[in-house]
Amino acid sequence: MKPIITAIILAGCATSAPETATEAALHQTNAIEERISKECPDLEINSDMMALRATIKTQLAACETVVQTYKERNNTLWLAIISMIALWIFANWNKIKGRFIK
């Protein structure tokens, strides 16, 4: 029972692929900035690094927008499928009732 609860809890904490990619890119950016700061302490790159981080976060927002669009389309598709099944059952209710309910 405990492994199931643990799996459910961990699944709730899981991040999406775009978030994971963004975090990885930001960590790489931080590592590069630290390395440049150590090797060239006189070099001013703060504004460039902030612009790079903003670009990465903008890409995440764009990706999340596209993902949300696909989720909405998926929900619409499921609604259409369930509606078609319900209409088929309603149209054939007498046949279904005659076969299964006696």
matplotlib code that plots the C-alpha trace (Angstrom):
import matplotlib.pyplot as plt

x = [0.0, 2.8, 4.5, 1.2, 0.8, 4.4, 3.9, 0.8, 2.6, 5.6, 3.4, 1.8, 5.2, 6.5, 7.4, 6.6, 9.2, 9.3, 9.9, 12.6, 14.3, 14.1, 15.6, 18.4, 19.1, 19.0, 21.5, 23.8, 23.5, 24.5, 27.4, 28.7, 28.3, 30.3, 33.0, 33.3, 33.3, 36.2, 38.2, 37.5, 36.4, 36.6, 34.2, 30.7, 28.2, 25.3, 23.0, 23.7, 23.1, 19.8, 18.7, 19.6, 17.6, 14.6, 14.8, 14.8, 11.8, 9.9, 10.4, 9.0, 5.9, 5.5, 5.8, 3.3, 0.8, 1.1, 0.7, -2.4, -3.9, -3.3, -4.9, -8.0, -8.2, -7.9, -10.7, -12.9, -12.1, -13.0, -16.3, -17.2, -16.4, -18.4, -21.3, -21.3, -21.4, -24.2, -26.2, -25.7, -26.8, -29.9, -30.8, -30.4, -31.8, -34.7, -32.3, -29.9, -32.7, -34.2, -30.9, -29.5, -32.5, -35.1]
y = [0.0, 2.4, 2.1, 3.1, 6.2, 7.1, 6.8, 9.0, 11.6, 11.7, 11.8, 14.9, 16.6, 15.7, 18.6, 18.7, 18.2, 21.9, 22.8, 20.2, 21.5, 25.1, 24.2, 22.4, 25.4, 27.8, 25.6, 25.5, 29.3, 29.6, 27.3, 29.2, 32.5, 31.3, 30.0, 33.2, 35.2, 33.1, 33.3, 36.9, 38.8, 42.2, 41.2, 42.6, 40.0, 40.5, 42.2, 39.6, 36.7, 38.3, 38.6, 35.0, 33.9, 36.0, 34.3, 30.9, 31.7, 33.2, 30.0, 28.1, 30.3, 29.8, 26.1, 26.0, 28.0, 25.4, 22.5, 24.2, 24.5, 20.7, 19.9, 21.9, 20.1, 16.8, 17.7, 18.7, 15.4, 13.4, 15.3, 14.6, 10.9, 10.6, 12.5, 10.2, 7.1, 8.6, 9.4, 5.9, 4.4, 6.7, 5.9, 2.1, 2.0, -0.4, -2.9, -2.7, -3.0, -6.0, -7.9, -7.3, -6.4, -9.1]
z = [0.0, 0.8, -2.6, -4.3, -2.1, -2.7, -6.4, -6.4, -4.3, -6.6, -9.7, -8.3, -7.9, -11.3, -13.6, -17.3, -20.0, -20.9, -17.3, -16.9, -20.1, -18.9, -15.5, -17.2, -19.5, -16.5, -14.6, -17.6, -17.9, -14.2, -14.6, -17.6, -15.8, -12.8, -15.1, -17.0, -13.8, -12.5, -15.7, -16.6, -13.5, -15.2, -17.9, -17.5, -18.7, -16.2, -18.6, -21.3, -18.9, -17.7, -21.3, -21.9, -18.9, -20.0, -23.4, -21.9, -19.7, -22.7, -24.6, -21.6, -21.6, -25.4, -25.0, -22.2, -24.3, -27.1, -24.6, -23.2, -26.7, -27.3, -24.0, -24.9, -28.2, -26.5, -24.1, -27.0, -28.8, -25.7, -25.3, -28.9, -28.6, -25.3, -26.9, -30.0, -27.8, -25.6, -28.8, -30.2, -26.9, -26.8, -30.5, -29.9, -26.3, -27.2, -28.9, -25.9, -23.4, -25.2, -25.3, -21.8, -19.6, -19.6]

ax = plt.figure().add_subplot(projection="3d")
ax.plot(x, y, z, "-o")
ax.set_aspect("equal")
plt.show()
